[in-house]
Structures are given as structure tokens and as C-alpha cells.
Amino acid sequence: MRQFYIKAYNSAVKHGNNQLRKMIWAENKDQAYDEFYKQFEKPGTVNASNVYIRKIIEVTEENKDSLDDY
């Protein structure tokens, strides 16, 4: 398993903070993508059709302290 940092945004938020950030453990980027969107399947959560991923970054020793710079 590798760790991925996902940066996304919620297009339904017109005012305020629409940024979403999440750390996910997965085998690859495709699985990280799927795991990220699974959190929106529960009732009462954000509508997944409004959430767009900007970046999926694999966390390494070299970049773990500067993930917000991407």
C-alpha cells in the first residue's frame, strides 16, 4: 500500500472554502480515486457530482513535508 494525497474542490460552494484535502492508502492512483469518492456515497454527505479532483500526489519521503505546494 502506498499513501496518496488528494486535492479536490466542491463546485457547489460559491462562498467560503471549497477545498477538500484527504490522505488515502491505496495500491495505485486509480484505487485512490475510487476510495476518495466512496466517502460521498453515505447519506448526508456532499454530492459527489459537485466534487472534482485537482491532483493525486503519491506521498514520498522527499515530498511529505511540502504537499500543499503542489
N, C-alpha and C positions, 0 to 999 in steps of 0.2 A: 504494500500500500504506500502511496505517495500522498503528500499533502498539497492541496491546491487552494489558492486564494482567489476568490471570485469577486469582481467588482461589477455591480449592476445598478440600474436605476429603475424607479417606478414612474412611468409616464403619466399616471393618473394624479400624481401630486403636483399641483400647479404652484403652490406657495409653500415654502419651507424646505426641509431636507428630503430629497427624493433618492438619496444614495443608499445602496444596500451593499454590505460587505460581509463575506462569510468565508470561513475556513472549512474545507471539506476533505475528508480522507477518501481516496478512490484509487483505482488501478491506473486510470488514464483520464485524459481531458473529457472524453465522451461520457464516461461514467460520472465524473464530477458535475458535468452539465445536467445529467439526469437526476443526480442526488440533490442538486440545488433546487430544481423545480419541484421535487417531491414535497418540499416543505409547504407549498402553496395548495396542496390537494386537500388539506384539512379545512372544515367549515370555519368561517370567521377569519380566515387569513386573507392576504392580498390576492386579488385576481391575477393569476399568472399571465394572462394575456396582456397585462399592462407592464410586465417586468421584462427588461431587456438586459442581457449580459453584455458588458463592455469588454471585459478581459477575464481570461482564466490564466492564472500565473502559477506555474509549479514552484513550490517553496523549496529553496535550496539553502545551504549554509551561506552562500555568497549574497543572497538577496533577502534573507528572512528579516533583516532589520530595516529594509527600505521598501517594503511592499507598497506603501502609499505613494511612492514616487512614480509608479508606473501609470 
